[in-house]
Amino acid sequence: MNNSKDNKTGNNENVSSKKDLLNGILTNAIESNQNNVQTSAGLETKICKNCGAARPKDTNLKYCDYCGYEFYHMNQ
């Protein structure tokens, strides 16, 4: 009869161990989600007036790569 009691105690410890493991996993998941903050890539763009394509703002491209629209008119 003693063996049956030991078996129940072992099962309770096993269930408790699984609950602790699950709680640890869930806690870690919640904490890691709270650390993630959405940020932007930091690239400023200028939009082509003709086709709407974006291009980096600080470049000296004269023509749109997509439609050929002339961004800058240079006098020669």
PyMOL Python script that loads the backbone (N, CA, C, O; Angstrom):
from pymol import cmd

cmd.read_pdbstr("""\
ATOM      1  N   MET A   1       0.819  -1.207   0.000  1.00  0.00           N
ATOM      2  CA  MET A   1       0.000   0.000   0.000  1.00  0.00           C
ATOM      3  C   MET A   1       0.862   1.270   0.000  1.00  0.00           C
ATOM      4  O   MET A   1       0.445   2.306  -0.518  1.00  0.00           O
ATOM      5  N   ASN A   2       2.006   1.188   0.555  1.00  0.00           N
ATOM      6  CA  ASN A   2       2.912   2.317   0.599  1.00  0.00           C
ATOM      7  C   ASN A   2       3.347   2.735  -0.802  1.00  0.00           C
ATOM      8  O   ASN A   2       3.551   3.919  -1.072  1.00  0.00           O
ATOM      9  N   ASN A   3       3.488   1.753  -1.690  1.00  0.00           N
ATOM     10  CA  ASN A   3       3.905   2.012  -3.060  1.00  0.00           C
ATOM     11  C   ASN A   3       2.898   2.895  -3.788  1.00  0.00           C
ATOM     12  O   ASN A   3       3.295   3.755  -4.574  1.00  0.00           O
ATOM     13  N   SER A   4       1.610   2.702  -3.543  1.00  0.00           N
ATOM     14  CA  SER A   4       0.560   3.486  -4.161  1.00  0.00           C
ATOM     15  C   SER A   4       0.662   4.953  -3.730  1.00  0.00           C
ATOM     16  O   SER A   4       0.479   5.858  -4.544  1.00  0.00           O
ATOM     17  N   LYS A   5       0.950   5.178  -2.462  1.00  0.00           N
ATOM     18  CA  LYS A   5       1.085   6.537  -1.943  1.00  0.00           C
ATOM     19  C   LYS A   5       2.293   7.234  -2.574  1.00  0.00           C
ATOM     20  O   LYS A   5       2.217   8.407  -2.939  1.00  0.00           O
ATOM     21  N   ASP A   6       3.409   6.507  -2.701  1.00  0.00           N
ATOM     22  CA  ASP A   6       4.603   7.072  -3.323  1.00  0.00           C
ATOM     23  C   ASP A   6       4.344   7.422  -4.786  1.00  0.00           C
ATOM     24  O   ASP A   6       4.839   8.431  -5.289  1.00  0.00           O
ATOM     25  N   ASN A   7       3.564   6.578  -5.464  1.00  0.00           N
ATOM     26  CA  ASN A   7       3.239   6.808  -6.870  1.00  0.00           C
ATOM     27  C   ASN A   7       2.410   8.084  -7.040  1.00  0.00           C
ATOM     28  O   ASN A   7       2.646   8.856  -7.969  1.00  0.00           O
ATOM     29  N   LYS A   8       1.432   8.311  -6.140  1.00  0.00           N
ATOM     30  CA  LYS A   8       0.607   9.524  -6.200  1.00  0.00           C
ATOM     31  C   LYS A   8       1.461  10.757  -5.938  1.00  0.00           C
ATOM     32  O   LYS A   8       1.284  11.784  -6.594  1.00  0.00           O
ATOM     33  N   THR A   9       2.374  10.667  -4.997  1.00  0.00           N
ATOM     34  CA  THR A   9       3.257  11.785  -4.693  1.00  0.00           C
ATOM     35  C   THR A   9       4.139  12.086  -5.897  1.00  0.00           C
ATOM     36  O   THR A   9       4.363  13.252  -6.222  1.00  0.00           O
ATOM     37  N   GLY A  10       4.634  11.063  -6.551  1.00  0.00           N
ATOM     38  CA  GLY A  10       5.455  11.232  -7.747  1.00  0.00           C
ATOM     39  C   GLY A  10       4.678  11.881  -8.873  1.00  0.00           C
ATOM     40  O   GLY A  10       5.209  12.731  -9.587  1.00  0.00           O
ATOM     41  N   ASN A  11       3.418  11.485  -9.039  1.00  0.00           N
ATOM     42  CA  ASN A  11       2.579  12.089 -10.084  1.00  0.00           C
ATOM     43  C   ASN A  11       2.314  13.556  -9.789  1.00  0.00           C
ATOM     44  O   ASN A  11       2.335  14.382 -10.702  1.00  0.00           O
ATOM     45  N   ASN A  12       2.065  13.893  -8.531  1.00  0.00           N
ATOM     46  CA  ASN A  12       1.826  15.287  -8.143  1.00  0.00           C
ATOM     47  C   ASN A  12       3.062  16.137  -8.419  1.00  0.00           C
ATOM     48  O   ASN A  12       2.952  17.267  -8.896  1.00  0.00           O
ATOM     49  N   GLU A  13       4.237  15.591  -8.118  1.00  0.00           N
ATOM     50  CA  GLU A  13       5.478  16.320  -8.375  1.00  0.00           C
ATOM     51  C   GLU A  13       5.685  16.501  -9.874  1.00  0.00           C
ATOM     52  O   GLU A  13       6.152  17.551 -10.314  1.00  0.00           O
ATOM     53  N   ASN A  14       5.339  15.480 -10.662  1.00  0.00           N
ATOM     54  CA  ASN A  14       5.475  15.549 -12.107  1.00  0.00           C
ATOM     55  C   ASN A  14       4.542  16.611 -12.686  1.00  0.00           C
ATOM     56  O   ASN A  14       4.950  17.379 -13.556  1.00  0.00           O
ATOM     57  N   VAL A  15       3.299  16.663 -12.216  1.00  0.00           N
ATOM     58  CA  VAL A  15       2.330  17.667 -12.672  1.00  0.00           C
ATOM     59  C   VAL A  15       2.809  19.058 -12.272  1.00  0.00           C
ATOM     60  O   VAL A  15       2.737  19.998 -13.063  1.00  0.00           O
ATOM     61  N   SER A  16       3.292  19.183 -11.054  1.00  0.00           N
ATOM     62  CA  SER A  16       3.794  20.464 -10.571  1.00  0.00           C
ATOM     63  C   SER A  16       4.994  20.922 -11.397  1.00  0.00           C
ATOM     64  O   SER A  16       5.109  22.102 -11.727  1.00  0.00           O
ATOM     65  N   SER A  17       5.877  19.998 -11.727  1.00  0.00           N
ATOM     66  CA  SER A  17       7.050  20.314 -12.535  1.00  0.00           C
ATOM     67  C   SER A  17       6.638  20.789 -13.927  1.00  0.00           C
ATOM     68  O   SER A  17       7.219  21.739 -14.453  1.00  0.00           O
ATOM     69  N   LYS A  18       5.646  20.142 -14.525  1.00  0.00           N
ATOM     70  CA  LYS A  18       5.162  20.547 -15.852  1.00  0.00           C
ATOM     71  C   LYS A  18       4.513  21.924 -15.798  1.00  0.00           C
ATOM     72  O   LYS A  18       4.690  22.728 -16.713  1.00  0.00           O
ATOM     73  N   LYS A  19       3.755  22.206 -14.720  1.00  0.00           N
ATOM     74  CA  LYS A  19       3.131  23.517 -14.576  1.00  0.00           C
ATOM     75  C   LYS A  19       4.192  24.600 -14.424  1.00  0.00           C
ATOM     76  O   LYS A  19       4.067  25.680 -15.002  1.00  0.00           O
ATOM     77  N   ASP A  20       5.235  24.314 -13.648  1.00  0.00           N
ATOM     78  CA  ASP A  20       6.317  25.277 -13.476  1.00  0.00           C
ATOM     79  C   ASP A  20       7.012  25.561 -14.806  1.00  0.00           C
ATOM     80  O   ASP A  20       7.331  26.709 -15.118  1.00  0.00           O
ATOM     81  N   LEU A  21       7.241  24.512 -15.580  1.00  0.00           N
ATOM     82  CA  LEU A  21       7.875  24.668 -16.882  1.00  0.00           C
ATOM     83  C   LEU A  21       7.002  25.526 -17.800  1.00  0.00           C
ATOM     84  O   LEU A  21       7.499  26.444 -18.451  1.00  0.00           O
ATOM     85  N   LEU A  22       5.719  25.230 -17.851  1.00  0.00           N
ATOM     86  CA  LEU A  22       4.796  25.986 -18.692  1.00  0.00           C
ATOM     87  C   LEU A  22       4.718  27.440 -18.238  1.00  0.00           C
ATOM     88  O   LEU A  22       4.727  28.346 -19.071  1.00  0.00           O
ATOM     89  N   ASN A  23       4.643  27.671 -16.939  1.00  0.00           N
ATOM     90  CA  ASN A  23       4.602  29.035 -16.423  1.00  0.00           C
ATOM     91  C   ASN A  23       5.862  29.801 -16.808  1.00  0.00           C
ATOM     92  O   ASN A  23       5.796  30.982 -17.152  1.00  0.00           O
ATOM     93  N   GLY A  24       7.006  29.133 -16.751  1.00  0.00           N
ATOM     94  CA  GLY A  24       8.262  29.767 -17.138  1.00  0.00           C
ATOM     95  C   GLY A  24       8.275  30.147 -18.605  1.00  0.00           C
ATOM     96  O   GLY A  24       8.729  31.236 -18.957  1.00  0.00           O
ATOM     97  N   ILE A  25       7.786  29.272 -19.464  1.00  0.00           N
ATOM     98  CA  ILE A  25       7.728  29.538 -20.899  1.00  0.00           C
ATOM     99  C   ILE A  25       6.790  30.709 -21.187  1.00  0.00           C
ATOM    100  O   ILE A  25       7.133  31.607 -21.957  1.00  0.00           O
ATOM    101  N   LEU A  26       5.612  30.700 -20.574  1.00  0.00           N
ATOM    102  CA  LEU A  26       4.642  31.776 -20.800  1.00  0.00           C
ATOM    103  C   LEU A  26       5.156  33.111 -20.281  1.00  0.00           C
ATOM    104  O   LEU A  26       4.980  34.138 -20.937  1.00  0.00           O
ATOM    105  N   THR A  27       5.786  33.108 -19.118  1.00  0.00           N
ATOM    106  CA  THR A  27       6.345  34.337 -18.561  1.00  0.00           C
ATOM    107  C   THR A  27       7.406  34.902 -19.485  1.00  0.00           C
ATOM    108  O   THR A  27       7.437  36.106 -19.740  1.00  0.00           O
ATOM    109  N   ASN A  28       8.275  34.035 -19.988  1.00  0.00           N
ATOM    110  CA  ASN A  28       9.316  34.472 -20.916  1.00  0.00           C
ATOM    111  C   ASN A  28       8.714  35.051 -22.191  1.00  0.00           C
ATOM    112  O   ASN A  28       9.194  36.068 -22.693  1.00  0.00           O
ATOM    113  N   ALA A  29       7.686  34.426 -22.713  1.00  0.00           N
ATOM    114  CA  ALA A  29       7.041  34.911 -23.936  1.00  0.00           C
ATOM    115  C   ALA A  29       6.413  36.286 -23.717  1.00  0.00           C
ATOM    116  O   ALA A  29       6.537  37.168 -24.566  1.00  0.00           O
ATOM    117  N   ILE A  30       5.751  36.466 -22.602  1.00  0.00           N
ATOM    118  CA  ILE A  30       5.112  37.755 -22.304  1.00  0.00           C
ATOM    119  C   ILE A  30       6.155  38.850 -22.142  1.00  0.00           C
ATOM    120  O   ILE A  30       5.988  39.950 -22.669  1.00  0.00           O
ATOM    121  N   GLU A  31       7.230  38.555 -21.416  1.00  0.00           N
ATOM    122  CA  GLU A  31       8.286  39.545 -21.200  1.00  0.00           C
ATOM    123  C   GLU A  31       8.978  39.917 -22.506  1.00  0.00           C
ATOM    124  O   GLU A  31       9.284  41.088 -22.732  1.00  0.00           O
ATOM    125  N   SER A  32       9.225  38.941 -23.360  1.00  0.00           N
ATOM    126  CA  SER A  32       9.919  39.245 -24.612  1.00  0.00           C
ATOM    127  C   SER A  32       9.020  40.026 -25.561  1.00  0.00           C
ATOM    128  O   SER A  32       9.528  40.833 -26.339  1.00  0.00           O
ATOM    129  N   ASN A  33       7.715  39.821 -25.530  1.00  0.00           N
ATOM    130  CA  ASN A  33       6.795  40.595 -26.357  1.00  0.00           C
ATOM    131  C   ASN A  33       6.750  42.045 -25.912  1.00  0.00           C
ATOM    132  O   ASN A  33       6.610  42.940 -26.745  1.00  0.00           O
ATOM    133  N   GLN A  34       6.864  42.293 -24.623  1.00  0.00           N
ATOM    134  CA  GLN A  34       6.799  43.650 -24.115  1.00  0.00           C
ATOM    135  C   GLN A  34       8.061  44.431 -24.455  1.00  0.00           C
ATOM    136  O   GLN A  34       8.033  45.662 -24.458  1.00  0.00           O
ATOM    137  N   ASN A  35       9.159  43.755 -24.740  1.00  0.00           N
ATOM    138  CA  ASN A  35      10.407  44.426 -25.069  1.00  0.00           C
ATOM    139  C   ASN A  35      10.475  44.865 -26.523  1.00  0.00           C
ATOM    140  O   ASN A  35      11.289  45.722 -26.867  1.00  0.00           O
ATOM    141  N   ASN A  36       9.639  44.299 -27.379  1.00  0.00           N
ATOM    142  CA  ASN A  36       9.666  44.637 -28.795  1.00  0.00           C
ATOM    143  C   ASN A  36       8.844  45.886 -29.052  1.00  0.00           C
ATOM    144  O   ASN A  36       7.641  45.918 -28.796  1.00  0.00           O
ATOM    145  N   VAL A  37       9.505  46.904 -29.558  1.00  0.00           N
ATOM    146  CA  VAL A  37       8.842  48.162 -29.875  1.00  0.00           C
ATOM    147  C   VAL A  37       9.002  48.385 -31.370  1.00  0.00           C
ATOM    148  O   VAL A  37      10.097  48.245 -31.914  1.00  0.00           O
ATOM    149  N   GLN A  38       7.926  48.727 -32.015  1.00  0.00           N
ATOM    150  CA  GLN A  38       7.976  48.942 -33.452  1.00  0.00           C
ATOM    151  C   GLN A  38       8.729  50.233 -33.747  1.00  0.00           C
ATOM    152  O   GLN A  38       8.426  51.285 -33.183  1.00  0.00           O
ATOM    153  N   THR A  39       9.710  50.143 -34.633  1.00  0.00           N
ATOM    154  CA  THR A  39      10.483  51.306 -35.041  1.00  0.00           C
ATOM    155  C   THR A  39      10.463  51.406 -36.559  1.00  0.00           C
ATOM    156  O   THR A  39      10.208  50.427 -37.261  1.00  0.00           O
ATOM    157  N   SER A  40      10.730  52.582 -37.040  1.00  0.00           N
ATOM    158  CA  SER A  40      10.786  52.750 -38.490  1.00  0.00           C
ATOM    159  C   SER A  40      12.204  52.504 -38.972  1.00  0.00           C
ATOM    160  O   SER A  40      13.148  52.542 -38.184  1.00  0.00           O
ATOM    161  N   ALA A  41      12.353  52.257 -40.236  1.00  0.00           N
ATOM    162  CA  ALA A  41      13.663  51.965 -40.810  1.00  0.00           C
ATOM    163  C   ALA A  41      14.541  53.201 -40.864  1.00  0.00           C
ATOM    164  O   ALA A  41      15.762  53.081 -40.963  1.00  0.00           O
ATOM    165  N   GLY A  42      13.963  54.359 -40.802  1.00  0.00           N
ATOM    166  CA  GLY A  42      14.730  55.590 -40.786  1.00  0.00           C
ATOM    167  C   GLY A  42      15.103  56.097 -42.177  1.00  0.00           C
ATOM    168  O   GLY A  42      15.930  57.001 -42.290  1.00  0.00           O
ATOM    169  N   LEU A  43      14.530  55.553 -43.213  1.00  0.00           N
ATOM    170  CA  LEU A  43      14.827  55.992 -44.568  1.00  0.00           C
ATOM    171  C   LEU A  43      13.743  56.969 -45.008  1.00  0.00           C
ATOM    172  O   LEU A  43      12.569  56.611 -45.109  1.00  0.00           O
ATOM    173  N   GLU A  44      14.150  58.196 -45.267  1.00  0.00           N
ATOM    174  CA  GLU A  44      13.194  59.184 -45.751  1.00  0.00           C
ATOM    175  C   GLU A  44      13.112  59.066 -47.266  1.00  0.00           C
ATOM    176  O   GLU A  44      14.124  58.909 -47.948  1.00  0.00           O
ATOM    177  N   THR A  45      11.902  59.144 -47.772  1.00  0.00           N
ATOM    178  CA  THR A  45      11.723  58.971 -49.209  1.00  0.00           C
ATOM    179  C   THR A  45      11.032  60.173 -49.823  1.00  0.00           C
ATOM    180  O   THR A  45      10.344  60.941 -49.150  1.00  0.00           O
ATOM    181  N   LYS A  46      11.238  60.305 -51.116  1.00  0.00           N
ATOM    182  CA  LYS A  46      10.549  61.307 -51.913  1.00  0.00           C
ATOM    183  C   LYS A  46       9.709  60.537 -52.919  1.00  0.00           C
ATOM    184  O   LYS A  46      10.162  59.519 -53.441  1.00  0.00           O
ATOM    185  N   ILE A  47       8.511  60.994 -53.199  1.00  0.00           N
ATOM    186  CA  ILE A  47       7.580  60.301 -54.078  1.00  0.00           C
ATOM    187  C   ILE A  47       7.602  60.940 -55.474  1.00  0.00           C
ATOM    188  O   ILE A  47       7.561  62.162 -55.616  1.00  0.00           O
ATOM    189  N   CYS A  48       7.668  60.092 -56.484  1.00  0.00           N
ATOM    190  CA  CYS A  48       7.611  60.561 -57.878  1.00  0.00           C
ATOM    191  C   CYS A  48       6.225  61.152 -58.129  1.00  0.00           C
ATOM    192  O   CYS A  48       5.207  60.522 -57.840  1.00  0.00           O
ATOM    193  N   LYS A  49       6.200  62.363 -58.667  1.00  0.00           N
ATOM    194  CA  LYS A  49       4.920  63.031 -58.946  1.00  0.00           C
ATOM    195  C   LYS A  49       4.163  62.369 -60.086  1.00  0.00           C
ATOM    196  O   LYS A  49       2.946  62.519 -60.195  1.00  0.00           O
ATOM    197  N   ASN A  50       4.873  61.642 -60.934  1.00  0.00           N
ATOM    198  CA  ASN A  50       4.245  61.035 -62.103  1.00  0.00           C
ATOM    199  C   ASN A  50       3.632  59.668 -61.793  1.00  0.00           C
ATOM    200  O   ASN A  50       2.470  59.424 -62.118  1.00  0.00           O
ATOM    201  N   CYS A  51       4.418  58.761 -61.157  1.00  0.00           N
ATOM    202  CA  CYS A  51       3.929  57.387 -60.955  1.00  0.00           C
ATOM    203  C   CYS A  51       3.752  56.994 -59.487  1.00  0.00           C
ATOM    204  O   CYS A  51       3.161  55.953 -59.201  1.00  0.00           O
ATOM    205  N   GLY A  52       4.252  57.806 -58.555  1.00  0.00           N
ATOM    206  CA  GLY A  52       4.082  57.508 -57.137  1.00  0.00           C
ATOM    207  C   GLY A  52       5.152  56.616 -56.540  1.00  0.00           C
ATOM    208  O   GLY A  52       5.058  56.247 -55.370  1.00  0.00           O
ATOM    209  N   ALA A  53       6.175  56.257 -57.322  1.00  0.00           N
ATOM    210  CA  ALA A  53       7.255  55.412 -56.801  1.00  0.00           C
ATOM    211  C   ALA A  53       8.079  56.194 -55.786  1.00  0.00           C
ATOM    212  O   ALA A  53       8.298  57.397 -55.931  1.00  0.00           O
ATOM    213  N   ALA A  54       8.524  55.493 -54.770  1.00  0.00           N
ATOM    214  CA  ALA A  54       9.351  56.115 -53.737  1.00  0.00           C
ATOM    215  C   ALA A  54      10.821  55.978 -54.105  1.00  0.00           C
ATOM    216  O   ALA A  54      11.235  54.998 -54.724  1.00  0.00           O
ATOM    217  N   ARG A  55      11.597  56.978 -53.711  1.00  0.00           N
ATOM    218  CA  ARG A  55      13.040  56.900 -53.875  1.00  0.00           C
ATOM    219  C   ARG A  55      13.677  57.575 -52.683  1.00  0.00           C
ATOM    220  O   ARG A  55      13.044  58.428 -52.061  1.00  0.00           O
ATOM    221  N   PRO A  56      14.906  57.227 -52.339  1.00  0.00           N
ATOM    222  CA  PRO A  56      15.560  57.866 -51.195  1.00  0.00           C
ATOM    223  C   PRO A  56      15.623  59.383 -51.385  1.00  0.00           C
ATOM    224  O   PRO A  56      15.920  59.868 -52.477  1.00  0.00           O
ATOM    225  N   LYS A  57      15.343  60.118 -50.321  1.00  0.00           N
ATOM    226  CA  LYS A  57      15.252  61.578 -50.394  1.00  0.00           C
ATOM    227  C   LYS A  57      16.612  62.235 -50.650  1.00  0.00           C
ATOM    228  O   LYS A  57      16.682  63.244 -51.352  1.00  0.00           O
ATOM    229  N   ASP A  58      17.670  61.691 -50.105  1.00  0.00           N
ATOM    230  CA  ASP A  58      18.980  62.341 -50.178  1.00  0.00           C
ATOM    231  C   ASP A  58      19.821  61.918 -51.376  1.00  0.00           C
ATOM    232  O   ASP A  58      21.039  62.095 -51.358  1.00  0.00           O
ATOM    233  N   THR A  59      19.213  61.373 -52.400  1.00  0.00           N
ATOM    234  CA  THR A  59      19.979  60.982 -53.583  1.00  0.00           C
ATOM    235  C   THR A  59      19.874  62.070 -54.641  1.00  0.00           C
ATOM    236  O   THR A  59      18.998  62.933 -54.577  1.00  0.00           O
ATOM    237  N   ASN A  60      20.767  62.022 -55.603  1.00  0.00           N
ATOM    238  CA  ASN A  60      20.735  63.027 -56.659  1.00  0.00           C
ATOM    239  C   ASN A  60      20.268  62.415 -57.977  1.00  0.00           C
ATOM    240  O   ASN A  60      20.774  62.772 -59.041  1.00  0.00           O
ATOM    241  N   LEU A  61      19.322  61.511 -57.911  1.00  0.00           N
ATOM    242  CA  LEU A  61      18.779  60.913 -59.123  1.00  0.00           C
ATOM    243  C   LEU A  61      18.038  61.978 -59.921  1.00  0.00           C
ATOM    244  O   LEU A  61      17.247  62.742 -59.367  1.00  0.00           O
ATOM    245  N   LYS A  62      18.295  62.023 -61.204  1.00  0.00           N
ATOM    246  CA  LYS A  62      17.630  63.002 -62.053  1.00  0.00           C
ATOM    247  C   LYS A  62      16.311  62.464 -62.596  1.00  0.00           C
ATOM    248  O   LYS A  62      15.353  63.216 -62.773  1.00  0.00           O
ATOM    249  N   TYR A  63      16.265  61.134 -62.865  1.00  0.00           N
ATOM    250  CA  TYR A  63      15.082  60.512 -63.453  1.00  0.00           C
ATOM    251  C   TYR A  63      14.536  59.402 -62.550  1.00  0.00           C
ATOM    252  O   TYR A  63      15.293  58.735 -61.845  1.00  0.00           O
ATOM    253  N   CYS A  64      13.229  59.216 -62.580  1.00  0.00           N
ATOM    254  CA  CYS A  64      12.589  58.115 -61.859  1.00  0.00           C
ATOM    255  C   CYS A  64      12.986  56.804 -62.532  1.00  0.00           C
ATOM    256  O   CYS A  64      12.916  56.685 -63.755  1.00  0.00           O
ATOM    257  N   ASP A  65      13.397  55.834 -61.745  1.00  0.00           N
ATOM    258  CA  ASP A  65      13.796  54.531 -62.291  1.00  0.00           C
ATOM    259  C   ASP A  65      12.625  53.765 -62.899  1.00  0.00           C
ATOM    260  O   ASP A  65      12.830  52.883 -63.732  1.00  0.00           O
ATOM    261  N   TYR A  66      11.418  54.089 -62.497  1.00  0.00           N
ATOM    262  CA  TYR A  66      10.252  53.320 -62.944  1.00  0.00           C
ATOM    263  C   TYR A  66       9.577  53.896 -64.177  1.00  0.00           C
ATOM    264  O   TYR A  66       9.224  53.159 -65.098  1.00  0.00           O
ATOM    265  N   CYS A  67       9.395  55.219 -64.199  1.00  0.00           N
ATOM    266  CA  CYS A  67       8.636  55.792 -65.314  1.00  0.00           C
ATOM    267  C   CYS A  67       9.440  56.776 -66.151  1.00  0.00           C
ATOM    268  O   CYS A  67       8.988  57.208 -67.212  1.00  0.00           O
ATOM    269  N   GLY A  68      10.629  57.132 -65.678  1.00  0.00           N
ATOM    270  CA  GLY A  68      11.472  58.047 -66.444  1.00  0.00           C
ATOM    271  C   GLY A  68      11.182  59.521 -66.211  1.00  0.00           C
ATOM    272  O   GLY A  68      11.780  60.378 -66.860  1.00  0.00           O
ATOM    273  N   TYR A  69      10.278  59.826 -65.299  1.00  0.00           N
ATOM    274  CA  TYR A  69       9.947  61.226 -64.993  1.00  0.00           C
ATOM    275  C   TYR A  69      11.219  61.965 -64.566  1.00  0.00           C
ATOM    276  O   TYR A  69      12.032  61.427 -63.815  1.00  0.00           O
ATOM    277  N   GLU A  70      11.385  63.201 -65.050  1.00  0.00           N
ATOM    278  CA  GLU A  70      12.567  63.992 -64.727  1.00  0.00           C
ATOM    279  C   GLU A  70      12.306  64.756 -63.418  1.00  0.00           C
ATOM    280  O   GLU A  70      11.451  65.640 -63.358  1.00  0.00           O
ATOM    281  N   PHE A  71      13.060  64.395 -62.381  1.00  0.00           N
ATOM    282  CA  PHE A  71      12.911  65.047 -61.072  1.00  0.00           C
ATOM    283  C   PHE A  71      13.458  66.474 -61.093  1.00  0.00           C
ATOM    284  O   PHE A  71      12.844  67.401 -60.565  1.00  0.00           O
ATOM    285  N   TYR A  72      14.614  66.624 -61.711  1.00  0.00           N
ATOM    286  CA  TYR A  72      15.300  67.919 -61.698  1.00  0.00           C
ATOM    287  C   TYR A  72      15.508  68.387 -63.124  1.00  0.00           C
ATOM    288  O   TYR A  72      15.924  67.615 -63.988  1.00  0.00           O
ATOM    289  N   HIS A  73      15.220  69.640 -63.363  1.00  0.00           N
ATOM    290  CA  HIS A  73      15.486  70.248 -64.668  1.00  0.00           C
ATOM    291  C   HIS A  73      16.748  71.096 -64.504  1.00  0.00           C
ATOM    292  O   HIS A  73      16.748  72.096 -63.786  1.00  0.00           O
ATOM    293  N   MET A  74      17.809  70.687 -65.172  1.00  0.00           N
ATOM    294  CA  MET A  74      19.070  71.419 -65.054  1.00  0.00           C
ATOM    295  C   MET A  74      19.264  72.276 -66.305  1.00  0.00           C
ATOM    296  O   MET A  74      19.170  71.795 -67.434  1.00  0.00           O
ATOM    297  N   ASN A  75      19.533  73.534 -66.073  1.00  0.00           N
ATOM    298  CA  ASN A  75      19.806  74.436 -67.195  1.00  0.00           C
ATOM    299  C   ASN A  75      21.256  74.273 -67.620  1.00  0.00           C
ATOM    300  O   ASN A  75      22.154  74.231 -66.779  1.00  0.00           O
ATOM    301  N   GLN A  76      21.485  74.180 -68.925  1.00  0.00           N
ATOM    302  CA  GLN A  76      22.865  74.014 -69.403  1.00  0.00           C
ATOM    303  C   GLN A  76      23.346  75.215 -70.108  1.00  0.00           C
ATOM    304  O   GLN A  76      24.486  75.243 -70.573  1.00  0.00           O
TER     305      GLN A  76
END
""", "prot")
cmd.dss("prot")
cmd.show_as("cartoon", "prot")
cmd.util.cbc("prot")
cmd.orient("prot")
